[in-house]
Amino acid sequence: MAFAGDAQHGLAVGEEGTILRTSDAGGHWLQVAANVTQSWLTSLVFATNGQVGLAVGHSGTILRTRDGGENWTPVAKVTDQSLRSVVFAGDAQHGLAVGDRGTILRTSDAGEHWSQVATNVTQSWLTSLALAKNGQVGLAVGHSGTILRTSDGGENWTPVATQVTDMVLRSVAFAADAQHGLAVGDRDTILRTSDGGEHWTRDDRVNMYGDLKSVAFAADAQHGLVVSEVTILRTSDGGEHWTQVVTKFNTGNLFSVALAADAQHGLAVGRYGRIFSTTDGGDNWTQIRGCVSEDLNCVAFASDAQHGWAVGDRGTILRTGDGGERWSRVATNFTQTLSCVVFATNAQHGWAVGHSGTILRTSDGGENWTSVATQVTDKDLQSVAFAADAQHGLAVGDRDTILRTSDGGEHWTQVATNLTTETLFSVALAADSKHGWVAGGDSREGDSSGGSISSAPATAANTGVKSTETMIILHCAPWRSRRTPSRAGP
């Protein structure tokens, strides 16, 4: 998913050439470019001008737009290999794309023409691509521990550090200084560079965390996070040392995390009613004695860092007023699984959504809940979000379901139908009630070889989604989502 500079126009790509477009910050979505390609589109990026955009996908597919995504044209193929990641330099002219069998493509005219480069460097699948802010230094990583580096904007590539690891590398990230970088991959692989990717060292002290899926690096080149299927790792010294978050407990599967406005208090919930809390920004976590055995699918925190709510299977609703130290179960007659919960900043008005079109509403801080009638009782709702005014909200779910309210959730109308058959897993709505984005995917095992995410002005809401899914709007194949109807693994 990617957005134009005005925060009104957004696009999403996915299976069988699907391209969706919004011009009202997510209020309505239209399908465009339906006849351009039938290929699976895996990655999307926009230049800083918000007009020129690129989408890449299977079988060497490259699509290009010059009008913010309203119209797309296929670019002449230069490869039949599937492309996994695409990035743009800051000048909106130079771009790079990588993919299977060492494929690296380069453009210097905003994607109108592409040339294949470095064809003899590697035959490994390339899964992730990072380009420093200077637009010159770039890194590509992939299977068999492959790391490629460019210092001239992608014209020439050099393999580096081939002796460091032979594991699959799934994600790479650069700090703002174009010198410090991190790469992660299978079997606890964490690599670190401090010279722009010329030399790499492996941290052999990290073990027993499994395959590492994604890495993020802060602009200060000191703070970073790594996630796997079972844990979160954190560094505050540029990757020299890593600490595991929640080291004392068997966390099992965690489905949702929330952080209070003070950036210190946080809550995490998951399978079998597990609840964890932190008061120091995530450095240390405490397991809270559970009061339920049902899976908890979503957690929300009020801005006061004291009031919180969690929802889960069999209509479970929990409530805390002391920052998560003690929880009480709210007595209700609801039995449908609840997927997501959100609260307004006043900590009084809240909403929860779930299976069979369930929407619940509270106006007294979650002490009492009422069910709201909808017209989508045959579809499960996965996520809900509200603007700061506590009046405008969106809810999304199975088979292209998008609901909209403008009266605080008392009444809902269905919008944007017949755009796609995919399930929508997550929705985010900006405070101004104008800007919002939706993410979704299909229900099949995805390609775990790699992908990328384009930056967006807002982050997706916690959905509590459980089974293995492929996200088509957050176009990142290696990450496994979780969807509530299933009892499959993480």
C-alpha positions as CSV (number, residue, x, y, z in Angstrom):
1,M,0.0,0.0,0.0
2,A,1.3,3.5,-0.8
3,F,0.0,7.1,-0.5
4,A,0.4,10.3,-2.4
5,G,1.7,13.4,-0.7
6,D,-1.7,14.9,0.0
7,A,-2.8,12.0,2.2
8,Q,-6.0,11.8,0.3
9,H,-5.0,9.6,-2.5
10,G,-4.0,6.0,-1.7
11,L,-3.5,2.8,-3.6
12,A,-3.3,-0.9,-2.8
13,V,-2.2,-3.8,-5.0
14,G,-2.7,-7.6,-4.8
15,E,-3.8,-10.8,-6.5
16,E,-4.6,-11.0,-10.2
17,G,-3.5,-7.5,-10.9
18,T,-5.8,-5.9,-8.4
19,I,-5.3,-2.2,-7.9
20,L,-7.6,-0.2,-5.6
21,R,-7.6,3.5,-5.4
22,T,-9.1,6.0,-3.0
23,S,-9.3,9.8,-3.4
24,D,-11.1,10.6,-0.1
25,A,-8.6,9.1,2.3
26,G,-10.3,5.7,2.3
27,G,-13.9,6.7,2.5
28,H,-14.5,5.0,-0.8
29,W,-12.4,2.6,-3.0
30,L,-12.5,2.1,-6.7
31,Q,-10.9,-0.7,-8.7
32,V,-8.7,0.5,-11.5
33,A,-6.5,-1.0,-14.2
34,A,-8.6,-4.2,-14.2
35,N,-7.4,-5.2,-17.6
36,V,-3.8,-4.2,-17.3
37,T,-2.4,-7.5,-15.9
38,Q,-3.5,-10.7,-14.3
39,S,-0.2,-11.1,-12.5
40,W,0.0,-11.0,-8.7
41,L,1.4,-7.6,-7.7
42,T,3.7,-7.8,-4.7
43,S,5.1,-4.3,-4.0
44,L,4.1,-0.7,-4.6
45,V,6.0,2.5,-4.2
46,F,5.3,6.2,-4.9
47,A,7.8,9.0,-5.6
48,T,7.8,12.0,-3.2
49,N,5.8,14.0,-5.8
50,G,2.8,11.7,-5.2
51,Q,2.2,11.3,-8.9
52,V,4.7,8.8,-10.2
53,G,4.2,5.3,-8.9
54,L,5.4,1.8,-9.6
55,A,3.9,-1.6,-8.9
56,V,5.8,-4.8,-9.5
57,G,4.8,-8.5,-9.3
58,H,5.1,-12.0,-10.7
59,S,6.5,-12.8,-14.1
60,G,8.5,-9.6,-14.3
61,T,5.4,-7.4,-14.2
62,I,5.9,-3.7,-13.8
63,L,3.1,-1.1,-13.9
64,R,3.5,2.6,-13.9
65,T,1.3,5.6,-13.2
66,R,1.9,9.3,-13.7
67,D,-1.3,10.6,-12.3
68,G,-1.3,9.4,-8.8
69,G,-2.7,6.0,-9.6
70,E,-5.8,6.9,-11.6
71,N,-4.4,5.3,-14.7
72,W,-1.7,2.5,-15.1
73,T,0.2,1.3,-18.0
74,P,2.3,-1.8,-18.3
75,V,6.0,-1.3,-18.8
76,A,7.8,-3.4,-21.4
77,K,9.2,-6.5,-19.7
78,V,12.9,-7.0,-19.3
79,T,12.6,-10.3,-17.3
80,D,10.2,-13.2,-16.7
81,Q,11.3,-13.5,-13.1
82,S,9.0,-12.5,-10.3
83,L,9.8,-9.2,-8.7
84,R,9.6,-9.0,-4.9
85,S,10.5,-5.4,-3.9
86,V,10.7,-2.0,-5.4
87,V,12.1,1.3,-4.1
88,F,12.4,4.9,-5.4
89,A,15.2,7.4,-4.8
90,G,14.3,10.8,-3.6
91,D,14.5,12.4,-7.1
92,A,11.5,10.5,-8.4
93,Q,13.6,9.4,-11.4
94,H,15.8,6.6,-10.2
95,G,14.3,3.4,-8.9
96,L,15.3,-0.2,-8.2
97,A,13.5,-3.6,-8.2
98,V,14.7,-7.0,-7.2
99,G,13.3,-10.5,-7.4
100,D,13.9,-14.2,-8.2
101,R,17.2,-15.7,-9.5
102,G,19.2,-12.6,-8.6
103,T,17.1,-10.3,-10.8
104,I,17.9,-6.6,-10.3
105,L,16.3,-3.9,-12.4
106,R,17.1,-0.2,-12.6
107,T,15.3,2.8,-14.0
108,S,16.5,6.4,-14.4
109,D,13.4,7.9,-16.0
110,A,10.8,7.3,-13.3
111,G,10.1,3.7,-14.4
112,E,9.3,4.3,-18.1
113,H,12.3,2.2,-19.1
114,W,14.1,-0.5,-17.2
115,S,17.4,-2.3,-17.7
116,Q,18.6,-5.5,-16.0
117,V,21.8,-5.2,-14.2
118,A,24.2,-7.4,-12.3
119,T,22.8,-10.6,-13.9
120,N,26.0,-12.6,-13.2
121,V,26.3,-11.5,-9.5
122,T,24.0,-14.1,-8.0
123,Q,21.3,-16.6,-8.9
124,S,19.7,-16.4,-5.4
125,W,16.2,-15.1,-4.9
126,L,16.4,-11.5,-3.6
127,T,13.7,-10.9,-1.0
128,S,14.3,-7.3,0.3
129,L,15.7,-4.0,-0.8
130,A,16.8,-0.9,1.0
131,L,18.0,2.4,-0.4
132,A,19.7,5.0,1.7
133,K,18.4,8.5,1.7
134,N,21.3,9.7,-0.5
135,G,19.9,7.5,-3.3
136,Q,23.3,6.0,-4.0
137,V,24.0,3.4,-1.4
138,G,21.7,0.4,-1.6
139,L,21.4,-3.1,-0.2
140,A,19.7,-6.2,-1.5
141,V,19.4,-9.5,0.5
142,G,18.1,-12.9,-0.2
143,H,18.5,-16.7,-0.1
144,S,21.7,-18.4,0.9
145,G,22.9,-15.5,2.9
146,T,23.1,-13.3,-0.2
147,I,24.0,-9.6,0.3
148,L,24.5,-7.3,-2.6
149,R,25.7,-3.7,-2.3
150,T,25.6,-0.7,-4.7
151,S,27.2,2.7,-4.2
152,D,26.1,4.2,-7.5
153,G,22.4,4.0,-7.3
154,G,22.1,0.5,-8.5
155,E,24.2,0.6,-11.7
156,N,26.7,-1.8,-10.3
157,W,26.4,-4.4,-7.6
158,T,29.0,-6.2,-5.5
159,P,28.4,-9.4,-3.5
160,V,29.6,-9.0,0.1
161,A,29.9,-11.0,3.3
162,T,29.1,-14.3,1.6
163,Q,31.0,-16.1,4.3
164,V,28.9,-14.7,7.2
165,T,25.8,-16.9,6.8
166,D,24.2,-19.2,4.3
167,M,20.7,-18.7,5.8
168,V,17.8,-17.0,4.0
169,L,17.9,-13.3,4.7
170,R,14.3,-11.9,4.8
171,S,14.6,-8.2,5.6
172,V,17.2,-5.4,5.5
173,A,17.0,-1.8,6.8
174,F,19.2,1.3,6.7
175,A,19.6,4.0,9.2
176,A,19.5,7.6,8.1
177,D,23.3,8.0,8.0
178,A,23.6,5.5,5.1
179,Q,26.3,3.7,7.1
180,H,24.6,1.6,9.7
181,G,22.4,-1.2,8.6
182,L,20.8,-4.4,9.8
183,A,19.7,-7.6,8.1
184,V,17.8,-10.6,9.6
185,G,16.8,-14.0,8.5
186,D,16.3,-17.7,9.3
187,R,17.7,-19.5,12.4
188,D,18.4,-16.4,14.5
189,T,20.4,-14.6,11.9
190,I,21.1,-11.0,12.7
191,L,23.8,-9.2,10.7
192,R,25.2,-5.7,11.3
193,T,27.1,-3.2,9.3
194,S,28.6,0.2,10.2
195,D,30.3,1.0,6.9
196,G,27.4,1.2,4.5
197,G,27.2,-2.6,3.9
198,E,30.8,-3.2,2.9
199,H,31.5,-5.4,5.9
200,W,29.0,-7.4,8.1
201,T,29.3,-9.2,11.4
202,R,26.9,-11.8,12.7
203,D,25.7,-11.8,16.3
204,D,26.1,-15.4,17.4
205,R,24.7,-14.6,20.8
206,V,21.2,-14.5,19.5
207,N,19.7,-18.0,19.6
208,M,16.6,-20.1,20.1
209,Y,14.3,-17.4,18.6
210,G,13.7,-19.1,15.2
211,D,13.3,-17.5,11.9
212,L,13.5,-13.7,12.1
213,K,11.0,-12.1,9.8
214,S,11.5,-8.3,9.8
215,V,13.8,-5.6,11.1
216,A,13.3,-1.9,11.7
217,F,16.1,0.6,12.3
218,A,15.6,4.1,13.8
219,A,17.1,7.2,12.3
220,D,19.6,7.5,15.2
221,A,21.3,4.3,14.1
222,Q,21.0,3.0,17.7
223,H,17.5,1.7,18.3
224,G,16.2,-1.2,16.4
225,L,13.5,-3.9,16.6
226,V,13.4,-7.5,15.2
227,V,10.4,-9.8,15.2
228,S,10.0,-13.5,14.7
229,E,7.1,-15.8,15.1
230,V,7.7,-16.2,18.8
231,T,9.4,-13.1,20.1
232,I,10.5,-9.5,19.8
233,L,14.2,-8.4,20.1
234,R,15.3,-4.9,20.9
235,T,18.6,-3.0,20.6
236,S,19.6,0.4,21.9
237,D,23.3,0.3,20.7
238,G,23.0,-0.1,17.0
239,G,22.6,-3.9,17.1
240,E,25.7,-4.7,19.1
241,H,23.6,-6.2,21.8
242,W,20.1,-7.5,21.7
243,T,17.6,-8.3,24.4
244,Q,14.5,-10.4,24.2
245,V,11.3,-8.8,25.2
246,V,9.3,-10.9,27.6
247,T,12.2,-13.3,28.5
248,K,10.7,-14.7,31.7
249,F,7.5,-16.1,30.3
250,N,6.1,-18.5,27.8
251,T,4.2,-15.9,25.8
252,G,2.7,-18.4,23.4
253,N,1.0,-16.6,20.5
254,L,0.5,-12.9,21.0
255,F,-2.1,-11.4,18.8
256,S,-2.3,-7.7,19.7
257,V,-0.2,-5.0,21.4
258,A,-1.1,-1.4,22.5
259,L,1.0,1.5,23.7
260,A,-0.3,4.4,25.8
261,A,0.4,8.0,24.8
262,D,3.3,8.2,27.3
263,A,5.2,5.6,25.2
264,Q,6.0,3.8,28.4
265,H,2.9,1.8,29.4
266,G,2.0,-1.0,27.1
267,L,-0.2,-4.1,27.0
268,A,0.0,-7.3,24.9
269,V,-2.6,-10.1,24.8
270,G,-2.9,-13.5,23.1
271,R,-3.8,-17.1,23.2
272,Y,-5.4,-18.7,26.3
273,G,-6.1,-15.3,27.8
274,R,-2.4,-14.3,28.3
275,I,-1.9,-10.7,29.2
276,F,1.5,-8.9,29.6
277,S,2.2,-5.3,30.6
278,T,5.2,-2.9,30.5
279,T,5.8,0.4,32.2
280,D,9.2,1.2,30.7
281,G,8.5,1.3,27.0
282,G,8.9,-2.4,26.5
283,D,12.2,-3.0,28.2
284,N,10.6,-5.2,30.8
285,W,7.3,-7.0,30.8
286,T,5.2,-8.6,33.5
287,Q,2.7,-11.4,33.0
288,I,-0.6,-10.6,34.5
289,R,-2.6,-13.3,36.3
290,G,-5.3,-14.2,33.8
291,C,-9.0,-14.2,34.6
292,V,-10.1,-16.0,31.4
293,S,-8.9,-18.9,29.3
294,E,-10.3,-17.7,26.0
295,D,-8.0,-16.3,23.3
296,L,-7.7,-12.5,23.5
297,N,-7.6,-11.1,20.0
298,C,-7.2,-7.3,20.6
299,V,-6.2,-4.8,23.3
300,A,-6.7,-1.1,23.5
301,F,-5.2,1.5,25.9
302,A,-6.6,4.9,26.8
303,S,-4.4,8.0,26.7
304,D,-4.3,8.1,30.5
305,A,-2.2,4.9,30.6
306,Q,-4.6,3.5,33.2
307,H,-7.8,2.4,31.4
308,G,-7.5,-0.6,29.0
309,W,-9.8,-3.1,27.4
310,A,-9.3,-6.5,25.7
311,V,-11.7,-8.6,23.6
312,G,-11.6,-12.2,22.5
313,D,-13.3,-15.4,21.7
314,R,-16.9,-16.2,22.9
315,G,-17.7,-12.6,23.4
316,T,-15.0,-12.0,26.0
317,I,-14.6,-8.4,27.1
318,L,-12.0,-7.5,29.9
319,R,-11.5,-4.1,31.5
320,T,-8.7,-2.6,33.6
321,G,-8.5,0.8,35.4
322,D,-5.0,0.5,36.9
323,G,-2.8,0.2,33.9
324,G,-3.3,-3.5,33.4
325,E,-2.4,-4.8,36.9
326,R,-5.9,-6.1,37.6
327,W,-8.6,-7.1,35.1
328,S,-12.2,-7.8,35.4
329,R,-14.5,-9.6,33.0
330,V,-17.5,-7.6,31.8
331,A,-20.7,-9.6,32.1
332,T,-22.5,-9.7,28.8
333,N,-24.8,-12.0,26.9
334,F,-22.6,-11.9,23.7
335,T,-21.2,-15.1,22.4
336,Q,-19.7,-14.1,19.1
337,T,-15.9,-14.0,18.8
338,L,-14.7,-10.3,19.0
339,S,-11.8,-9.4,16.8
340,C,-11.0,-5.8,17.6
341,V,-11.7,-3.0,20.1
342,V,-11.0,0.7,20.1
343,F,-11.8,3.6,22.5
344,A,-12.1,7.3,22.1
345,T,-9.6,9.6,23.8
346,N,-12.2,10.3,26.6
347,A,-11.9,6.6,27.6
348,Q,-15.7,6.5,27.7
349,H,-16.9,5.7,24.2
350,G,-15.7,2.4,22.8
351,W,-16.5,0.0,20.0
352,A,-15.8,-3.7,19.4
353,V,-16.4,-5.8,16.2
354,G,-16.4,-9.5,15.5
355,H,-17.9,-12.5,13.9
356,S,-21.3,-12.5,12.0
357,G,-21.2,-8.7,11.6
358,T,-21.1,-8.1,15.4
359,I,-20.7,-4.4,16.4
360,L,-20.8,-3.5,20.1
361,R,-20.9,0.0,21.6
362,T,-20.3,1.5,25.0
363,S,-20.6,5.0,26.4
364,D,-19.5,4.4,30.0
365,G,-15.9,3.2,29.7
366,G,-16.8,-0.4,28.8
367,E,-18.9,-1.2,31.9
368,N,-22.0,-1.8,29.7
369,W,-22.2,-2.7,26.1
370,T,-25.0,-2.7,23.6
371,S,-25.3,-4.5,20.2
372,V,-25.7,-2.4,17.1
373,A,-27.7,-3.9,14.2
374,T,-25.9,-4.2,10.9
375,Q,-26.7,-5.6,7.4
376,V,-23.7,-7.9,7.3
377,T,-24.6,-10.7,9.6
378,D,-23.2,-13.2,7.2
379,K,-19.7,-11.7,7.3
380,D,-17.1,-11.5,10.0
381,L,-15.7,-8.0,10.9
382,Q,-12.0,-7.9,11.6
383,S,-11.1,-4.4,12.6
384,V,-12.6,-1.0,13.6
385,A,-11.2,2.5,13.9
386,F,-12.6,5.9,14.9
387,A,-11.5,9.5,14.4
388,A,-10.7,11.8,17.3
389,D,-14.3,13.2,17.2
390,A,-15.6,9.8,18.3
391,Q,-18.3,10.2,15.6
392,H,-16.7,9.0,12.4
393,G,-15.6,5.4,12.2
394,L,-14.9,2.6,9.8
395,A,-15.2,-1.2,10.2
396,V,-13.9,-3.8,7.8
397,G,-14.1,-7.5,7.3
398,D,-14.7,-10.5,5.1
399,R,-15.2,-10.3,1.4
400,D,-14.7,-6.6,0.8
401,T,-16.9,-5.5,3.7
402,I,-16.4,-1.8,4.6
403,L,-18.9,-0.1,7.0
404,R,-19.0,3.5,7.8
405,T,-20.6,5.6,10.6
406,S,-20.9,9.3,11.3
407,D,-22.9,9.2,14.5
408,G,-20.6,7.5,17.0
409,G,-21.5,4.0,15.9
410,E,-25.3,4.1,16.4
411,H,-25.9,3.5,12.7
412,W,-23.6,1.9,10.0
413,T,-23.8,1.9,6.3
414,Q,-22.0,-0.5,3.9
415,V,-19.8,1.2,1.3
416,A,-17.3,0.2,-1.4
417,T,-18.8,-3.2,-2.3
418,N,-17.9,-5.3,-5.3
419,L,-14.3,-4.0,-5.4
420,T,-12.6,-7.2,-4.4
421,T,-13.4,-10.6,-3.0
422,E,-10.6,-10.4,-0.5
423,T,-11.0,-10.2,3.3
424,L,-10.0,-6.8,4.8
425,F,-8.1,-7.4,8.0
426,S,-7.2,-3.9,9.3
427,V,-8.3,-0.3,9.1
428,A,-6.8,2.9,10.3
429,L,-8.5,6.3,10.5
430,A,-6.6,9.6,11.1
431,A,-7.7,12.0,13.9
432,D,-9.3,14.4,11.3
433,S,-11.8,11.7,10.2
434,K,-10.7,12.3,6.6
435,H,-7.6,10.1,6.2
436,G,-8.0,6.4,6.5
437,W,-6.5,3.2,5.0
438,V,-7.6,-0.4,4.7
439,A,-5.4,-3.5,4.4
440,G,-6.4,-7.0,3.4
441,G,-5.5,-10.3,1.7
442,D,-6.5,-13.8,0.8
443,S,-6.8,-17.0,2.8
444,R,-4.0,-19.0,1.3
445,E,-0.5,-19.7,2.3
446,G,1.6,-16.9,0.9
447,D,5.0,-16.8,-0.7
448,S,7.4,-16.5,2.1
449,S,10.4,-15.5,0.0
450,G,10.2,-11.8,0.7
451,G,8.5,-8.4,0.0
452,S,8.4,-4.8,1.1
453,I,6.1,-2.3,2.7
454,S,5.7,1.2,1.4
455,S,5.6,3.9,4.1
456,A,2.2,5.3,5.0
457,P,1.1,8.3,7.1
458,A,-0.8,6.0,9.5
459,T,-0.4,2.5,10.9
460,A,-2.9,-0.3,10.8
461,A,-5.0,-1.1,13.8
462,N,-4.5,-4.3,15.8
463,T,-6.9,-6.9,14.4
464,G,-6.4,-10.1,16.3
465,V,-6.2,-12.0,13.0
466,K,-4.9,-15.5,13.6
467,S,-4.5,-17.9,10.7
468,T,-1.8,-17.9,7.9
469,E,-2.8,-15.2,5.4
470,T,-1.1,-13.2,2.6
471,M,-1.6,-9.5,3.0
472,I,-2.3,-7.9,-0.4
473,I,-2.6,-4.3,0.6
474,L,0.3,-4.3,3.1
475,H,2.1,-6.1,0.3
476,C,4.6,-8.2,2.3
477,A,4.7,-11.9,1.5
478,P,7.0,-13.1,4.3
479,W,4.8,-12.1,7.2
480,R,2.1,-14.4,8.5
481,S,-1.1,-12.8,9.6
482,R,-3.6,-14.4,11.9
483,R,-7.3,-14.5,11.3
484,T,-9.8,-15.3,14.0
485,P,-12.0,-18.0,12.3
486,S,-9.1,-20.4,12.2
487,R,-7.2,-22.3,14.9
488,A,-4.1,-22.6,12.7
489,G,-0.7,-21.7,14.0
490,P,0.9,-18.3,14.0
